[in-house]
Amino acid sequence: CFSGASGDMLLGALLDVGLEVEDLRTDLERLAVSGYHLAEQQVTCNGLSGTHLRVDLTSEERPARTWPAIKRILQDSDLDPSVKERSLAVFQRIAEAEAKVHGTTIDRIHFHVIGAVDSLVDLVGFVCGLGRLGISEVYSSPLTFHHDLQYRLWVWHQGTSLGQRHPHLGGRTAPSVGGQGHRPGRPVARPWGTPWSD
């Protein structure tokens, strides 16, 4: 897997191995989240066929939910206890990662993408599907971590360390080298792992 898998890809894969879309709809009704419609479609891409399950939003409202808000939605739902437990565990891991990246606590994180209705349906729907199919473990190959991403993360880290900002790297900037023809505040390309000496 070179780039990971989106929620609709994961749900489509479960449908292709035996999950019934009506069973998925029944399970998701117990989540008590509205404003969406499931659309199933058979597609072929680059010679490979499969099921594409879209979560089409029927409402313009897309709140940025906090981790406590998502936790309440799941805990107050009528989902099977095992589905609640696994969904909560996934969201908590995401919250912890977001908090670490943004330098805050998990209770203060706002999920602008993962807290949206379609993301909730994707994630909880996948957990429901695993339960329906009796799947207890999921394996993935390591994600490719290409050089450009390594460099961007390194530049972002250097900029974060000095408290500077850059609009293209998560609002952060790396320090520039003064007196060497570089504009102030502009990231300077250096080999991966090379420390800033200025």
Backbone torsions as a table, in degrees:
resi	resn	phi	psi	omega
1	CYS	NA	116.5	-173.7
2	PHE	-93.3	-13.6	-175.5
3	SER	-143.9	9.7	-177.5
4	GLY	85.7	-174.3	-178.9
5	ALA	-138.1	134.9	179.1
6	SER	-80.2	168.0	-178.4
7	GLY	-60.7	-41.3	-179.6
8	ASP	-68.8	-30.2	175.9
9	MET	-67.4	-42.3	179.9
10	LEU	-65.5	-43.9	179.0
11	LEU	-64.9	-41.5	178.0
12	GLY	-61.2	-38.6	178.9
13	ALA	-63.6	-40.0	178.7
14	LEU	-65.9	-37.6	177.1
15	LEU	-63.8	-36.8	-179.0
16	ASP	-70.8	-21.1	179.3
17	VAL	-102.7	10.8	170.9
18	GLY	128.6	-9.9	178.9
19	LEU	-69.8	132.6	178.0
20	GLU	-86.9	131.6	-176.7
21	VAL	-62.8	-31.8	178.8
22	GLU	-68.4	-35.3	175.3
23	ASP	-64.8	-39.6	178.1
24	LEU	-63.3	-44.1	178.3
25	ARG	-60.9	-42.1	179.6
26	THR	-61.4	-44.3	179.9
27	ASP	-64.8	-42.5	-176.2
28	LEU	-70.3	-23.7	174.8
29	GLU	-61.8	-26.4	-179.6
30	ARG	-78.4	-8.7	176.1
31	LEU	-76.7	-21.8	178.4
32	ALA	61.4	40.0	173.4
33	VAL	-119.0	129.0	-177.0
34	SER	-112.5	-179.6	176.7
35	GLY	92.1	25.3	179.8
36	TYR	-149.2	165.1	176.3
37	HIS	-142.8	134.4	177.9
38	LEU	-86.6	129.3	179.7
39	ALA	-124.7	115.7	-177.8
40	GLU	-98.1	135.8	-178.1
41	GLN	-149.7	136.9	174.3
42	GLN	-85.5	127.5	-176.7
43	VAL	-131.0	159.0	173.8
44	THR	-129.0	127.7	-178.7
45	CYS	-136.5	122.7	-178.8
46	ASN	53.2	39.1	176.3
47	GLY	84.1	-1.9	179.6
48	LEU	-109.9	133.4	-179.4
49	SER	-106.8	153.0	179.3
50	GLY	-174.5	-179.2	-179.9
51	THR	-97.8	129.6	175.0
52	HIS	-107.4	116.5	178.8
53	LEU	-109.1	107.5	180.0
54	ARG	-91.3	145.7	170.7
55	VAL	-107.0	95.4	-178.6
56	ASP	-85.3	127.0	179.9
57	LEU	-81.4	137.5	179.3
58	THR	-109.3	6.0	179.1
59	SER	-132.9	143.8	179.2
60	GLU	-78.8	-16.1	-176.9
61	GLU	-74.9	124.1	-180.0
62	ARG	-134.9	80.9	-176.7
63	PRO	-70.2	147.0	174.0
64	ALA	-90.2	99.2	-173.5
65	ARG	-84.0	148.2	174.3
66	THR	-86.6	167.0	176.7
67	TRP	-60.1	-44.9	176.7
68	PRO	-59.6	-35.3	179.3
69	ALA	-67.2	-43.4	178.0
70	ILE	-64.9	-39.1	179.2
71	LYS	-61.6	-40.4	178.7
72	ARG	-65.4	-41.3	179.5
73	ILE	-58.8	-45.1	-178.5
74	LEU	-70.6	-44.2	-178.2
75	GLN	-67.8	-32.1	-179.1
76	ASP	-86.1	-4.1	-178.3
77	SER	-77.9	171.6	176.2
78	ASP	-99.1	19.4	179.2
79	LEU	-63.3	155.2	174.9
80	ASP	-57.2	140.1	-178.5
81	PRO	-52.4	-38.8	-179.9
82	SER	-67.9	-35.7	177.1
83	VAL	-67.2	-41.7	176.2
84	LYS	-58.4	-48.0	-176.2
85	GLU	-61.7	-45.9	-177.8
86	ARG	-70.5	-38.3	178.8
87	SER	-65.8	-43.2	177.7
88	LEU	-61.7	-39.5	-179.7
89	ALA	-64.0	-41.1	179.4
90	VAL	-65.5	-48.7	-179.5
91	PHE	-63.0	-35.6	179.1
92	GLN	-66.0	-40.1	177.8
93	ARG	-61.8	-41.2	179.0
94	ILE	-65.4	-42.8	179.5
95	ALA	-61.6	-41.7	179.4
96	GLU	-64.3	-40.8	178.5
97	ALA	-65.8	-44.5	178.5
98	GLU	-61.4	-43.1	-179.2
99	ALA	-62.9	-39.8	-179.8
100	LYS	-65.8	-43.9	-179.5
101	VAL	-63.6	-40.7	-175.5
102	HIS	-93.1	0.9	176.4
103	GLY	65.6	43.0	-179.7
104	THR	-141.0	-168.8	178.8
105	THR	-99.5	160.1	-176.5
106	ILE	-65.5	-26.9	-179.3
107	ASP	-72.1	-14.9	-177.8
108	ARG	-103.9	-0.9	-179.4
109	ILE	-74.8	135.5	173.4
110	HIS	-109.2	121.5	179.6
111	PHE	-87.0	94.6	-178.6
112	HIS	-73.6	-28.1	-179.8
113	VAL	-107.7	-55.8	-174.9
114	ILE	-68.8	-18.1	178.6
115	GLY	-87.2	-5.1	178.6
116	ALA	-71.9	161.1	-176.1
117	VAL	-57.8	-45.7	-176.6
118	ASP	-64.7	-35.7	178.1
119	SER	-70.2	-38.5	175.8
120	LEU	-61.3	-44.4	-179.4
121	VAL	-65.8	-42.9	178.3
122	ASP	-57.8	-52.0	-173.5
123	LEU	-68.9	-51.1	-179.1
124	VAL	-66.8	-36.6	177.7
125	GLY	-61.9	-39.6	178.0
126	PHE	-64.2	-42.4	178.2
127	VAL	-64.1	-41.2	177.1
128	CYS	-60.8	-43.1	-179.7
129	GLY	-63.7	-39.9	176.8
130	LEU	-60.1	-41.6	179.2
131	GLY	-65.3	-42.9	179.8
132	ARG	-60.6	-37.7	-176.4
133	LEU	-90.1	-1.5	179.2
134	GLY	71.5	28.1	-179.9
135	ILE	-91.4	121.9	-176.8
136	SER	-103.5	-18.9	-179.0
137	GLU	-137.8	144.4	177.6
138	VAL	-127.3	133.1	-178.9
139	TYR	-115.0	149.6	178.0
140	SER	-140.8	145.0	172.7
141	SER	-73.4	158.4	177.8
142	PRO	-61.5	143.8	176.8
143	LEU	-75.6	143.3	177.0
144	THR	-68.7	130.3	-178.6
145	PHE	-115.7	82.9	-171.0
146	HIS	-73.6	165.2	-171.7
147	HIS	-60.0	-40.9	-177.5
148	ASP	-62.2	-40.5	178.6
149	LEU	-66.9	-39.8	177.0
150	GLN	-58.4	-44.8	-179.0
151	TYR	-63.6	-44.4	-179.2
152	ARG	-62.0	-43.6	179.1
153	LEU	-64.9	-36.6	179.8
154	TRP	-66.8	-44.8	178.2
155	VAL	-62.1	-43.3	178.8
156	TRP	-60.4	-43.1	-179.6
157	HIS	-63.0	-44.1	180.0
158	GLN	-62.2	-42.7	179.4
159	GLY	-65.5	-39.6	178.9
160	THR	-63.1	-38.9	-177.8
161	SER	-61.8	-32.6	-178.9
162	LEU	-98.0	3.4	176.7
163	GLY	69.3	21.5	179.1
164	GLN	-95.6	169.2	-171.8
165	ARG	-127.8	150.1	177.6
166	HIS	-147.8	129.3	-174.1
167	PRO	-66.5	-21.9	-175.3
168	HIS	-97.6	-5.1	-177.4
169	LEU	-127.7	63.3	177.1
170	GLY	63.3	30.4	179.5
171	GLY	79.7	10.8	-177.4
172	ARG	-117.3	164.7	174.4
173	THR	-138.6	152.0	172.8
174	ALA	-89.5	156.3	177.5
175	PRO	-67.7	149.4	175.9
176	SER	-102.6	164.5	-179.5
177	VAL	-93.5	114.6	-178.7
178	GLY	-74.4	146.2	175.0
179	GLY	75.5	12.9	-179.6
180	GLN	-122.6	24.4	177.2
181	GLY	83.0	7.8	179.6
182	HIS	-101.1	139.8	178.8
183	ARG	-71.5	143.8	178.9
184	PRO	-58.1	136.4	176.9
185	GLY	84.4	0.3	-179.1
186	ARG	-95.2	128.7	-179.9
187	PRO	-59.3	142.1	179.8
188	VAL	-111.6	129.9	-178.9
189	ALA	-72.2	127.1	174.0
190	ARG	-140.0	156.8	-179.4
191	PRO	-58.7	148.3	179.3
192	TRP	-57.5	129.1	177.2
193	GLY	91.0	-5.8	179.7
194	THR	-80.0	122.5	-178.6
195	PRO	-73.1	154.0	173.3
196	TRP	-73.7	130.7	-178.3
197	SER	-102.0	-7.6	-178.5
198	ASP	-102.1	NA	NA
